[in-house]
Amino acid sequence: MYLELDKKPQNKIALIDSDGQQATYGEVVNFSNVFSTAIAQRTLIYVLNNNTLGSALGYLASMVNRVVPLMLSSTMDSQLLAELIDTYHPEYLWKPIDMVCEEENVMFEKCGYVLVSTGLEPYPLYEDLSLLLTTSGSTGSPKLVRHSYNNLEAQARNISAFFEAKKDDKPMVDLPINYTMGLSVLNSYLYAGATALLTGLNPLSPKYWEFLKTNEATVLTNVPYYYEILKKLRFFRMDLPYLQIITQGGGKMSDELYMECAEYAQRTGKKFIPTYGQTEGSARMAYLPAELALEKCGSIGRAIPNGKLYLINDDESIINEPDVVGEMVYEGPNVTLGYAVKGEDLILGDERHGVLKTGDMVKMDADGCFYIVGRKKRFLKLWGYRVGLDECENIIKGAFDVECACVGDDERMRIYVNSEAELDAIKKYIASKTNVNSSAFEMHYIEKLPRNDAGKILYSKL
């Protein structure tokens, strides 16, 4: 069974959410059996996640029964959701009960969620296709990452190994489980037989801290933006004796904040473990051992267990010398099958064969630790979510009669448009479409975008 859920002590609590709901491993297995009676065939389902017991049960039951879930946010823009439904034809939706329309065919209800039949004819599925995740946050791109069962099982084993996950652990799962890193926390700690603490609450909410403290969370995983919030909340002065590990991924953290995390961990007897990953690698592909955190500020460390990292030049020759920048390549069993951009792609097999060119420009030091220095392709990680610059341009141009160019870094996207009157409206619109806070977008009026003789935008000029 998926994640060996049936081999765990069946009376052990597997999931607790901040709404007060919980389930044992035995109840997860029993629900999966009920789920199989409603969906008797292998097919595609959309799980609209809100990080509650209901959404986690839908995901796990789908995986146990070889029903393929596409994990999406329950707050996703309705128009973008409709477009994804039209593109991939899910036969079922698993969604919060308050999202149900009168005309929908509800099959059953559990923990605030309902199973809905769409009546759509599903596309054929590759036999080892296990899971679909979006590639770029919630910008509505139809481009999906195709996972295999081996990808996810290998990821769970490997992450459990380098975090030394234990059955007594209680990790906070506050990153969305429709996001690759949030899902990896859930998978790896359930594989270890631990109790996952699910919440969609924000650290700015007192209920978040009440939930964390009441359940004595042992592991905290988050992205750089949230550690910035935690710093303002004086997290590094809090008395949390049960917390054993703080870990970070989802983008580059400032050196100052990195060192504050490392020093806090050393001072309080905890571990700070920076990580690196991509959806295409089933989340994490590298980690820095806790004992190196103070010594290797800013490093993503080395490859996870059973993985391999190396750098290549433009001619794809391998770089062996330290401090030479090249594109980082990862090899391992957690490398995903490839992409899908339309329903017919769900039948495609393994196109990567365990090798992933990350698109990140990286250097390696003399000790074999890697440091990211930039990105080869046009995407950013805003608030921990990967957001495509080209996709955002298309969204803006599709809604406004403007010329537009998007550039930026992992802290802020800069948007240039040739209409001064539309600046505020565009900022609000792109924030709503991406589900990223509007403070991550910086608007600029430009009379004319710089272009080359072929009419292509000269992004370097911006």
VEXDREN-2710 file (C-alpha; in Angstrom, 1 decimal):
% VEXDREN-2710
k/r/px/py/pz
1/MET/0.0/0.0/0.0
2/TYR/1.1/3.6/-0.7
3/LEU/3.6/4.8/1.9
4/GLU/3.0/1.5/3.7
5/LEU/0.1/3.0/5.5
6/ASP/-1.4/-0.4/6.3
7/LYS/1.9/-1.5/8.1
8/LYS/1.8/1.3/10.6
9/PRO/0.2/0.8/14.1
10/GLN/-3.5/1.2/13.0
11/ASN/-4.5/3.0/16.3
12/LYS/-1.7/5.6/15.9
13/ILE/-2.9/9.1/15.0
14/ALA/-1.8/9.9/11.4
15/LEU/-3.4/13.3/10.8
16/ILE/-4.6/16.2/13.0
17/ASP/-5.9/19.4/11.5
18/SER/-6.4/22.8/13.0
19/ASP/-10.2/22.5/12.7
20/GLY/-10.0/19.8/15.4
21/GLN/-10.4/16.8/13.1
22/GLN/-8.1/13.8/13.3
23/ALA/-7.7/10.3/11.9
24/THR/-5.6/7.2/12.8
25/TYR/-3.7/5.2/10.3
26/GLY/-6.5/2.6/10.5
27/GLU/-9.1/5.2/9.7
28/VAL/-7.0/6.4/6.7
29/VAL/-6.9/2.8/5.4
30/ASN/-10.6/2.3/6.0
31/PHE/-11.5/5.5/4.2
32/SER/-9.4/4.4/1.3
33/ASN/-11.5/1.2/1.1
34/VAL/-14.7/3.2/1.1
35/PHE/-13.2/5.5/-1.6
36/SER/-12.5/2.5/-3.8
37/THR/-16.2/1.5/-3.8
38/ALA/-17.2/4.9/-5.2
39/ILE/-14.3/5.1/-7.7
40/ALA/-13.8/1.5/-8.9
41/GLN/-11.6/2.3/-11.9
42/ARG/-8.3/4.0/-12.5
43/THR/-9.1/7.6/-13.6
44/LEU/-8.3/11.3/-13.1
45/ILE/-9.5/13.3/-10.1
46/TYR/-8.9/16.9/-9.0
47/VAL/-8.3/17.4/-5.3
48/LEU/-9.1/21.0/-4.3
49/ASN/-6.9/21.3/-1.2
50/ASN/-7.3/23.5/1.9
51/ASN/-4.9/21.6/4.2
52/THR/-7.5/19.9/6.3
53/LEU/-8.2/16.3/7.1
54/GLY/-10.7/16.1/4.3
55/SER/-8.3/17.1/1.6
56/ALA/-5.5/14.9/2.9
57/LEU/-7.8/11.9/3.0
58/GLY/-8.8/12.5/-0.6
59/TYR/-5.2/12.7/-1.7
60/LEU/-4.1/9.5/0.2
61/ALA/-7.2/7.5/-0.8
62/SER/-6.6/8.4/-4.5
63/MET/-2.9/7.3/-4.3
64/VAL/-3.8/4.0/-2.4
65/ASN/-6.4/3.1/-5.1
66/ARG/-4.3/4.2/-8.1
67/VAL/-6.6/7.0/-8.9
68/VAL/-4.5/9.9/-10.3
69/PRO/-5.0/13.2/-8.4
70/LEU/-4.2/16.6/-9.8
71/MET/-3.6/18.7/-6.6
72/LEU/-4.9/22.2/-6.8
73/SER/-5.7/25.0/-4.3
74/SER/-9.4/25.2/-3.2
75/THR/-9.0/29.0/-3.6
76/MET/-7.8/28.8/-7.2
77/ASP/-9.5/31.3/-9.6
78/SER/-12.7/29.7/-10.8
79/GLN/-12.0/30.6/-14.4
80/LEU/-8.6/29.0/-14.3
81/LEU/-10.0/25.9/-12.7
82/ALA/-12.7/25.7/-15.4
83/GLU/-9.9/25.9/-18.1
84/LEU/-8.0/23.1/-16.4
85/ILE/-11.1/20.9/-16.2
86/ASP/-11.7/21.6/-19.9
87/THR/-8.1/20.7/-20.8
88/TYR/-7.7/17.4/-18.8
89/HIS/-11.3/16.1/-18.3
90/PRO/-11.2/14.9/-14.7
91/GLU/-13.9/12.3/-14.0
92/TYR/-14.2/13.3/-10.4
93/LEU/-13.6/16.3/-8.1
94/TRP/-12.9/16.0/-4.4
95/LYS/-13.6/19.4/-3.0
96/PRO/-14.9/21.3/0.1
97/ILE/-18.6/21.0/0.7
98/ASP/-19.1/24.7/0.6
99/MET/-17.9/24.8/-3.0
100/VAL/-20.7/22.4/-4.2
101/CYS/-23.3/23.7/-6.7
102/GLU/-26.9/22.5/-6.7
103/GLU/-26.6/20.9/-10.1
104/GLU/-23.5/18.8/-9.2
105/ASN/-23.7/15.0/-8.8
106/VAL/-22.5/14.4/-5.2
107/MET/-21.6/10.8/-4.5
108/PHE/-20.6/10.9/-0.8
109/GLU/-19.3/13.3/1.9
110/LYS/-16.6/13.0/4.5
111/CYS/-14.8/15.4/6.8
112/GLY/-16.2/18.5/5.1
113/TYR/-15.4/17.3/1.6
114/VAL/-17.6/15.7/-1.1
115/LEU/-16.9/13.5/-4.1
116/VAL/-18.4/14.9/-7.3
117/SER/-18.8/13.2/-10.6
118/THR/-18.2/15.6/-13.6
119/GLY/-19.7/13.3/-16.3
120/LEU/-16.6/14.0/-18.5
121/GLU/-15.0/11.2/-20.6
122/PRO/-11.4/10.8/-19.1
123/TYR/-8.3/10.5/-21.2
124/PRO/-6.2/7.3/-21.1
125/LEU/-3.5/7.2/-18.4
126/TYR/0.0/5.9/-18.4
127/GLU/0.2/2.8/-16.2
128/ASP/2.8/4.3/-13.8
129/LEU/1.3/7.9/-13.7
130/SER/0.6/8.5/-10.1
131/LEU/0.1/12.3/-9.5
132/LEU/0.0/15.6/-11.3
133/LEU/1.2/19.0/-9.9
134/THR/1.1/22.4/-11.5
135/THR/4.5/23.9/-12.6
136/SER/4.0/27.5/-11.7
137/GLY/2.0/28.2/-8.6
138/SER/-1.5/29.1/-9.5
139/THR/-1.1/31.2/-12.7
140/GLY/-3.4/28.8/-14.5
141/SER/-0.9/27.3/-16.9
142/PRO/-2.1/23.9/-18.3
143/LYS/1.5/22.7/-18.0
144/LEU/1.6/19.9/-15.4
145/VAL/4.4/17.7/-13.9
146/ARG/3.8/14.0/-14.3
147/HIS/4.9/11.9/-11.3
148/SER/5.3/8.1/-11.1
149/TYR/4.6/5.9/-8.1
150/ASN/8.3/5.3/-7.7
151/ASN/9.1/9.0/-7.7
152/LEU/6.9/9.6/-4.6
153/GLU/7.9/6.5/-2.7
154/ALA/11.6/7.2/-3.3
155/GLN/11.1/10.8/-2.3
156/ALA/9.4/9.7/1.0
157/ARG/12.2/7.3/1.8
158/ASN/15.0/9.7/1.0
159/ILE/13.6/12.7/2.9
160/SER/12.8/10.5/5.8
161/ALA/16.4/9.3/5.8
162/PHE/18.2/12.7/5.9
163/PHE/15.7/14.2/8.3
164/GLU/16.0/11.1/10.5
165/ALA/12.2/11.1/10.7
166/LYS/10.7/9.2/13.6
167/LYS/7.3/7.8/14.5
168/ASP/7.2/10.2/17.5
169/ASP/7.6/13.3/15.2
170/LYS/4.8/15.8/14.7
171/PRO/5.7/17.9/11.7
172/MET/3.7/21.1/10.9
173/VAL/2.3/20.8/7.4
174/ASP/1.4/24.4/6.9
175/LEU/2.7/24.7/3.4
176/PRO/-0.2/23.7/1.0
177/ILE/-0.1/20.0/0.0
178/ASN/-0.9/21.0/-3.5
179/TYR/2.6/22.5/-3.4
180/THR/5.5/20.1/-3.9
181/MET/7.3/20.9/-0.7
182/GLY/4.2/20.8/1.5
183/LEU/3.3/17.4/-0.1
184/SER/6.8/16.1/0.6
185/VAL/6.5/16.9/4.3
186/LEU/3.2/14.9/4.5
187/ASN/4.6/12.0/2.5
188/SER/7.9/11.6/4.2
189/TYR/6.6/11.8/7.8
190/LEU/3.6/9.5/7.1
191/TYR/6.1/7.0/5.6
192/ALA/8.0/7.2/8.9
193/GLY/4.7/6.6/10.9
194/ALA/4.6/10.1/12.4
195/THR/1.6/12.3/13.1
196/ALA/1.2/15.2/10.6
197/LEU/-0.2/18.5/11.8
198/LEU/-2.3/20.0/8.9
199/THR/-3.2/23.7/8.8
200/GLY/-4.0/26.4/6.4
201/LEU/-3.5/29.0/9.1
202/ASN/-1.0/31.8/8.7
203/PRO/1.7/32.5/11.3
204/LEU/0.1/35.9/11.8
205/SER/-2.9/34.2/13.4
206/PRO/-2.8/33.4/17.1
207/LYS/-4.6/30.1/16.3
208/TYR/-1.6/29.0/14.3
209/TRP/0.6/29.2/17.4
210/GLU/-2.1/27.7/19.6
211/PHE/-2.2/24.7/17.2
212/LEU/1.6/24.4/17.0
213/LYS/2.1/24.6/20.8
214/THR/-0.9/22.4/21.8
215/ASN/0.3/19.6/19.6
216/GLU/4.0/20.2/20.4
217/ALA/5.2/20.3/16.8
218/THR/8.7/18.9/16.4
219/VAL/9.4/20.0/12.8
220/LEU/8.8/23.3/11.1
221/THR/9.2/23.6/7.3
222/ASN/8.7/26.8/5.4
223/VAL/9.8/29.2/2.6
224/PRO/12.0/32.3/3.1
225/TYR/9.1/34.8/3.1
226/TYR/7.5/33.0/6.1
227/TYR/10.8/33.1/8.0
228/GLU/10.8/36.8/7.4
229/ILE/7.4/36.9/9.0
230/LEU/8.6/34.7/11.9
231/LYS/11.5/37.0/12.5
232/LYS/9.1/40.0/12.9
233/LEU/7.0/37.8/15.3
234/ARG/10.2/37.3/17.4
235/PHE/10.2/33.6/16.6
236/PHE/13.9/33.3/17.4
237/ARG/13.1/34.3/21.0
238/MET/10.3/31.9/21.5
239/ASP/10.5/29.1/24.0
240/LEU/9.6/26.0/21.9
241/PRO/11.5/23.1/23.7
242/TYR/9.7/20.4/21.7
243/LEU/10.7/21.8/18.3
244/GLN/13.7/19.9/17.0
245/ILE/14.1/20.8/13.4
246/ILE/13.6/24.0/11.3
247/THR/14.0/23.6/7.6
248/GLN/13.8/25.8/4.6
249/GLY/13.2/25.5/0.9
250/GLY/11.2/27.2/-1.9
251/GLY/13.8/29.8/-2.9
252/LYS/17.0/31.5/-1.8
253/MET/17.0/33.0/1.8
254/SER/19.1/36.1/2.5
255/ASP/22.4/35.5/4.2
256/GLU/21.3/37.5/7.2
257/LEU/18.2/35.5/7.8
258/TYR/20.0/32.2/7.0
259/MET/22.6/32.9/9.7
260/GLU/19.8/33.9/12.2
261/CYS/18.2/30.6/11.6
262/ALA/21.5/28.7/12.0
263/GLU/22.5/30.6/15.1
264/TYR/19.0/30.1/16.7
265/ALA/19.3/26.4/16.1
266/GLN/22.7/26.2/17.6
267/ARG/21.7/28.3/20.6
268/THR/18.6/26.2/21.4
269/GLY/19.9/22.7/20.5
270/LYS/17.8/22.4/17.4
271/LYS/18.8/21.6/13.8
272/PHE/18.6/24.0/10.9
273/ILE/18.5/22.1/7.6
274/PRO/18.3/24.1/4.4
275/THR/17.0/22.2/1.3
276/TYR/16.7/22.6/-2.4
277/GLY/14.2/21.1/-4.8
278/GLN/11.8/21.4/-7.7
279/THR/8.4/20.0/-8.6
280/GLU/10.2/18.1/-11.4
281/GLY/12.3/16.3/-8.9
282/SER/9.4/15.4/-6.5
283/ALA/10.4/18.2/-4.2
284/ARG/13.8/18.0/-2.5
285/MET/17.0/17.1/-4.4
286/ALA/19.6/18.6/-2.1
287/TYR/20.1/19.4/1.6
288/LEU/22.8/20.9/3.8
289/PRO/23.5/18.8/6.9
290/ALA/22.7/20.7/10.1
291/GLU/26.3/20.6/11.3
292/LEU/27.4/22.6/8.3
293/ALA/24.8/25.4/8.5
294/LEU/27.0/28.0/10.2
295/GLU/30.0/27.1/8.1
296/LYS/28.3/27.1/4.7
297/CYS/26.0/30.1/4.7
298/GLY/23.7/30.2/1.7
299/SER/24.6/26.7/0.5
300/ILE/22.0/24.2/-0.6
301/GLY/24.4/21.4/0.4
302/ARG/24.8/18.1/-1.4
303/ALA/22.5/15.6/-3.1
304/ILE/19.9/13.8/-1.0
305/PRO/20.4/10.0/-0.4
306/ASN/20.3/8.0/-3.6
307/GLY/20.7/11.1/-5.7
308/LYS/23.5/12.7/-7.6
309/LEU/24.3/16.4/-8.4
310/TYR/26.7/17.8/-10.9
311/LEU/27.3/20.9/-13.1
312/ILE/27.6/21.1/-16.9
313/ASN/28.8/23.7/-19.4
314/ASP/26.8/24.9/-22.4
315/ASP/28.3/22.0/-24.4
316/GLU/27.0/19.6/-21.7
317/SER/30.6/18.7/-20.6
318/ILE/30.8/18.1/-16.8
319/ILE/32.5/20.7/-14.7
320/ASN/34.8/19.2/-12.0
321/GLU/36.6/22.3/-10.8
322/PRO/35.3/24.3/-7.8
323/ASP/33.9/27.8/-8.1
324/VAL/33.0/27.4/-11.8
325/VAL/29.4/28.3/-12.6
326/GLY/27.4/25.9/-14.7
327/GLU/23.9/24.5/-15.0
328/MET/23.1/22.0/-12.2
329/VAL/21.9/18.5/-13.2
330/TYR/20.2/16.0/-10.8
331/GLU/20.0/12.3/-11.2
332/GLY/17.8/10.1/-9.0
333/PRO/14.7/7.9/-8.7
334/ASN/12.6/11.0/-7.7
335/VAL/13.0/12.6/-11.1
336/THR/9.5/12.9/-12.6
337/LEU/8.3/11.5/-15.9
338/GLY/8.0/14.8/-17.8
339/TYR/5.3/17.4/-18.5
340/ALA/1.8/17.3/-19.8
341/VAL/0.2/20.3/-21.6
342/LYS/-3.0/18.6/-22.8
343/GLY/-5.2/15.7/-22.0
344/GLU/-3.6/13.4/-24.6
345/ASP/-0.2/13.8/-22.8
346/LEU/-1.5/11.8/-19.8
347/ILE/-0.7/8.5/-21.7
348/LEU/3.0/9.5/-22.2
349/GLY/5.7/7.4/-20.4
350/ASP/9.0/8.3/-18.8
351/GLU/10.7/11.1/-20.9
352/ARG/13.4/12.0/-18.4
353/HIS/14.8/8.6/-17.4
354/GLY/16.0/9.8/-14.0
355/VAL/17.9/12.9/-15.3
356/LEU/16.8/16.5/-14.7
357/LYS/18.5/19.6/-16.0
358/THR/17.4/22.0/-13.3
359/GLY/17.7/25.3/-15.1
360/ASP/19.6/26.8/-12.1
361/MET/23.1/28.2/-12.5
362/VAL/25.2/27.0/-9.7
363/LYS/28.8/26.7/-8.4
364/MET/30.4/24.1/-6.2
365/ASP/33.0/24.7/-3.5
366/ALA/36.0/22.6/-2.8
367/ASP/34.0/20.5/-0.3
368/GLY/31.4/19.5/-2.8
369/CYS/28.7/21.9/-1.5
370/PHE/26.6/23.7/-4.1
371/TYR/25.5/27.4/-4.2
372/ILE/22.8/28.8/-6.5
373/VAL/23.9/32.0/-8.3
374/GLY/21.0/32.5/-10.7
375/ARG/18.4/31.0/-13.0
376/LYS/18.7/30.0/-16.6
377/LYS/15.0/30.2/-17.4
378/ARG/12.4/32.8/-16.9
379/PHE/10.6/32.0/-13.7
380/LEU/10.7/33.3/-10.2
381/LYS/9.9/31.9/-6.8
382/LEU/7.6/34.4/-5.1
383/TRP/6.5/33.5/-1.6
384/GLY/7.8/30.0/-2.3
385/TYR/5.7/29.5/-5.4
386/ARG/7.2/29.3/-8.8
387/VAL/5.6/31.8/-11.1
388/GLY/6.4/32.0/-14.8
389/LEU/7.2/35.5/-16.1
390/ASP/6.0/34.7/-19.6
391/GLU/2.7/33.3/-18.2
392/CYS/2.1/36.4/-16.2
393/GLU/2.7/38.6/-19.3
394/ASN/0.1/36.5/-21.2
395/ILE/-2.4/36.8/-18.4
396/ILE/-2.0/40.6/-18.3
397/LYS/-2.1/41.0/-22.0
398/GLY/-5.2/38.8/-22.2
399/ALA/-7.1/41.1/-19.8
400/PHE/-5.7/44.5/-20.6
401/ASP/-5.0/46.3/-23.9
402/VAL/-1.4/47.0/-23.1
403/GLU/2.2/46.0/-24.0
404/CYS/3.8/44.3/-21.0
405/ALA/7.1/42.8/-19.9
406/CYS/7.8/41.0/-16.6
407/VAL/11.2/40.7/-15.0
408/GLY/12.5/40.4/-11.4
409/ASP/14.0/38.2/-8.7
410/ASP/12.7/35.9/-6.0
411/GLU/11.8/38.9/-3.8
412/ARG/9.8/40.9/-6.3
413/MET/8.4/40.8/-9.8
414/ARG/8.8/44.1/-11.8
415/ILE/6.0/44.6/-14.3
416/TYR/6.5/47.2/-17.1
417/VAL/3.4/48.4/-19.1
418/ASN/2.8/51.2/-21.5
419/SER/-0.4/52.5/-19.8
420/GLU/0.1/54.6/-16.7
421/ALA/-3.7/54.6/-16.0
422/GLU/-3.8/50.8/-15.7
423/LEU/-1.0/50.3/-13.2
424/ASP/-3.1/49.7/-10.0
425/ALA/-5.7/47.6/-11.8
426/ILE/-3.0/45.3/-13.3
427/LYS/-1.3/44.9/-10.0
428/LYS/-4.5/43.8/-8.3
429/TYR/-5.4/41.6/-11.2
430/ILE/-2.1/39.6/-11.3
431/ALA/-2.1/39.3/-7.5
432/SER/-5.6/37.7/-7.7
433/LYS/-4.6/35.4/-10.6
434/THR/-1.5/34.1/-8.9
435/ASN/-2.7/34.0/-5.3
436/VAL/0.6/35.9/-4.4
437/ASN/0.4/39.0/-2.2
438/SER/0.3/42.3/-4.2
439/SER/3.4/43.5/-2.3
440/ALA/5.4/41.0/-4.5
441/PHE/4.7/43.0/-7.6
442/GLU/6.3/46.3/-8.5
443/MET/4.6/48.3/-11.3
444/HIS/6.4/50.6/-13.8
445/TYR/5.1/52.7/-16.6
446/ILE/7.2/52.7/-19.7
447/GLU/6.3/54.5/-22.9
448/LYS/7.8/51.9/-25.2
449/LEU/9.3/48.5/-24.4
450/PRO/12.9/48.0/-25.7
451/ARG/12.9/45.5/-28.5
452/ASN/15.5/44.1/-31.0
453/ASP/15.3/44.2/-34.7
454/ALA/13.2/41.0/-34.7
455/GLY/10.7/42.6/-32.4
456/LYS/11.7/40.5/-29.3
457/ILE/11.7/42.3/-26.0
458/LEU/15.2/43.1/-24.7
459/TYR/14.7/42.1/-21.0
460/SER/18.3/43.0/-20.2
461/LYS/17.4/46.6/-20.8
462/LEU/14.8/46.5/-18.1
END
